[in-house]
Amino acid sequence: MSDEIQRKPRVLVIDDEDINRLMACEALRQSGLDVVETADGERGVASFEARPFDLVLLDVVMPGMNGFEACRRMREVPGRERVPIVMMTGRDDVEAITDAYEAGATDFISKPLNFTLLGFRARYLLRTAQTADALAAREHE
């Protein structure tokens, strides 16, 4: 079997708020996921470029590069255009939601996060992405 089949799904969590990042990472680890964390957009994009991830949880409001810009940059990484990116923010106005999807987000979660449900939601997004990838591969056969 290949490493891709054997390894745990890898999630990148990017959030400048230590407690939110810690709680999200712990919930994801308890769901059996491999988690990498960063506290800002610049390091998050660099991590995304350096190694493959199956899912990204990305805060919107951060110092330096905000989540919208980080999402746009991650969408430009060759071969990683289809990785699900979930934007997280305390802003729940229509403009923030629209901006998230226009930046390339797959989904949007309002803070405060429900950490109990986060692992389930991540697993659902991973299954959905895996199914979409399998369908795309069949279309190219």
C-alpha positions in Angstrom: 0.0 0.0 0.0 1.1 3.5 -0.6 1.8 6.1 2.1 -1.2 8.1 0.9 -3.5 5.2 1.8 -1.9 4.4 5.1 -1.4 7.8 6.6 -3.9 9.6 8.8 -5.6 12.6 7.1 -3.5 15.7 7.8 -5.2 18.9 8.8 -3.6 22.4 9.0 -5.1 24.7 11.6 -4.2 28.4 11.2 -5.4 30.7 14.0 -3.7 33.5 15.9 -5.9 32.9 19.0 -4.0 30.3 21.1 -7.0 28.9 23.0 -9.0 28.5 19.8 -6.1 26.8 18.0 -5.4 24.5 21.0 -9.0 23.4 21.3 -9.5 22.9 17.6 -6.3 20.8 17.4 -7.2 18.7 20.3 -10.7 18.0 19.0 -9.2 17.0 15.6 -6.6 14.8 17.2 -9.2 13.0 19.2 -11.0 12.3 15.9 -7.9 10.5 14.7 -6.5 13.2 12.5 -2.8 14.3 12.1 -2.8 18.0 12.9 -0.2 20.8 12.2 -0.8 24.2 13.6 0.4 27.7 12.9 -0.5 31.1 14.4 -0.4 33.3 11.3 -1.3 33.4 7.6 2.3 33.7 6.4 3.5 30.6 8.2 0.2 28.8 7.3 0.7 29.4 3.6 4.4 28.3 3.9 3.3 25.1 5.7 0.7 24.4 3.0 3.3 24.9 0.2 5.8 22.6 2.0 3.8 19.5 2.5 0.4 18.0 1.6 -2.7 18.6 3.7 -6.1 17.1 3.3 -8.0 19.9 5.0 -7.3 23.4 6.2 -9.1 25.3 9.1 -8.3 29.0 8.6 -9.1 32.0 10.9 -10.1 35.1 9.0 -8.9 37.9 11.3 -5.2 37.6 12.0 -2.3 40.1 12.1 -0.3 40.4 9.0 -1.8 38.2 6.3 -5.5 37.7 6.9 -7.4 34.5 6.2 -8.9 35.7 2.9 -5.4 36.4 1.5 -4.0 33.2 2.9 -6.9 31.3 1.3 -6.3 32.9 -2.1 -2.6 32.0 -1.9 -3.3 28.4 -1.0 -5.7 28.1 -3.9 -2.8 29.1 -6.2 -0.5 26.2 -5.1 -0.3 23.8 -8.0 -1.9 20.4 -7.3 -3.6 21.6 -4.1 -6.5 23.6 -5.7 -9.1 21.1 -4.4 -8.0 20.8 -0.8 -11.0 21.8 1.4 -10.4 25.1 3.2 -12.8 26.0 6.0 -12.8 29.7 7.1 -13.4 30.4 10.8 -14.4 33.7 12.2 -16.4 35.6 14.8 -17.8 37.7 12.0 -21.0 36.2 10.7 -22.2 39.0 8.4 -23.0 38.4 4.8 -20.0 40.3 3.6 -17.6 38.0 5.6 -19.3 34.9 4.3 -19.2 36.2 0.7 -15.6 37.3 1.0 -14.7 33.8 2.3 -16.3 32.0 -0.6 -14.8 34.5 -3.2 -11.4 33.8 -1.7 -11.8 30.1 -2.4 -13.2 28.7 0.8 -15.0 25.4 0.7 -17.0 26.2 3.9 -17.4 28.8 6.6 -17.8 28.2 10.4 -18.8 30.9 12.8 -17.0 31.3 16.1 -17.3 30.3 18.9 -16.7 26.9 17.5 -18.5 23.8 18.7 -15.4 21.7 19.4 -17.5 18.6 20.0 -18.8 18.7 16.4 -15.6 19.9 14.8 -14.1 16.4 14.4 -17.3 15.1 12.9 -17.5 18.1 10.5 -13.8 17.6 9.5 -14.4 13.9 8.8 -17.4 14.7 6.7 -15.4 17.3 4.6 -12.6 14.8 4.2 -15.0 12.1 2.9 -16.6 14.6 0.6 -13.3 15.7 -0.8 -12.2 12.0 -1.2 -15.4 11.2 -3.1 -15.0 14.3 -5.4 -11.4 13.4 -6.1 -12.4 9.8 -7.0 -15.1 11.1 -9.4 -12.7 13.5 -11.0 -10.2 10.7 -11.5 -12.8 8.5 -13.2 -13.8 11.4 -15.5 -10.2 11.6 -16.7 -9.9 7.8 -17.4 
